[in-house]
Amino acid sequence: MSTLVVVAGALIEQGMLLVAQRVRPPELAGRWELPGGKVAPGESDADALARELREELGIDVAVGSRLGADVALNPTTTLRAYLVTRTDGVAHPHDHRALRWVGGDDLDGLGWVPADRAWLPELSALLRT
């Protein structure tokens, strides 16, 4: 049985992190996350993340280093985050209810999807540097 990988991108600009508010599924609607999506068969994590952010936000990104540890969503699905740098485009919520730029002091107060909470210590440290 192969593991499905879901990738998420942490876009930080001028000390602020871009977060996206989910529309679906119903149990996660209204919660905030790092945007991203599923890695297709034969696709690298970086290619998948660049494709997903282009589709979901309308931006082009360069995928950088890993952020934190992998998060097991279930026995067959792993969530993995990367730092990304915008290279082109203006972010729009094509696949989300809303987008928001948040600072380090805002992280704990957001209604995060549970899995993304694993990266809050690393994100907080990055936003304070």
Residue pairs with C-beta under 8 A, 6 or more apart in sequence:
1 76
2 76
3 76
3 77
3 78
4 38
4 39
4 76
4 77
4 78
5 38
5 39
5 45
5 48
5 77
5 78
5 79
5 80
6 36
6 37
6 38
6 39
6 73
6 77
6 78
6 79
6 80
7 36
7 37
7 38
7 39
7 45
7 48
7 49
7 52
7 79
7 80
7 81
7 82
8 33
8 34
8 35
8 36
8 49
8 79
8 80
8 81
8 82
8 116
9 34
9 35
9 36
9 49
9 52
9 53
9 61
9 63
9 81
9 82
9 83
9 84
10 17
10 34
10 67
10 81
10 82
10 83
10 84
10 119
10 123
10 126
11 17
11 18
11 53
11 59
11 61
11 84
11 85
11 86
11 91
12 18
12 83
12 126
12 127
13 86
13 101
15 103
15 104
15 127
16 101
16 102
16 103
16 127
17 101
17 102
17 103
17 107
17 123
17 126
17 127
18 35
18 57
18 91
18 99
18 100
18 101
19 32
19 33
19 34
19 35
19 99
19 100
19 101
19 102
19 110
20 32
20 33
20 34
20 35
20 56
20 57
20 93
20 96
20 98
20 99
20 100
21 30
21 31
21 32
21 33
21 93
21 96
21 97
21 98
21 99
21 100
22 28
22 29
22 30
22 31
22 32
22 33
22 96
22 97
22 113
23 29
23 95
23 96
23 97
28 113
29 97
30 97
30 111
31 111
31 112
31 113
32 100
32 110
32 111
32 112
32 113
32 116
33 112
33 113
33 116
34 81
34 116
34 119
35 52
35 53
35 56
35 57
35 95
35 96
36 49
36 52
36 53
36 56
36 81
37 48
37 51
37 52
37 55
37 56
38 48
38 52
39 45
39 48
40 48
43 51
45 63
45 80
45 82
46 63
46 82
49 61
49 63
49 82
49 84
50 60
50 61
50 62
50 63
53 59
53 60
53 61
53 84
54 60
54 61
54 89
55 94
55 95
56 93
56 94
56 95
56 96
57 89
57 91
57 92
57 93
57 94
57 95
57 99
58 89
58 90
58 91
58 92
58 94
59 86
59 88
59 89
59 90
59 91
60 86
60 87
60 88
60 89
61 84
61 85
61 86
61 87
62 84
62 85
62 87
63 82
63 83
63 84
64 82
64 83
64 84
64 85
65 82
65 83
66 80
66 81
66 82
66 83
67 81
67 82
67 83
67 119
67 122
67 123
68 81
68 118
68 119
68 121
68 122
69 118
70 78
70 79
70 80
71 78
71 79
71 80
71 115
71 116
71 118
71 119
72 78
72 79
73 79
73 115
79 115
79 116
81 116
81 119
83 126
91 99
92 99
93 99
102 110
103 127
104 123
104 124
104 127
104 128
107 120
107 123
107 124
107 127
108 120
112 120
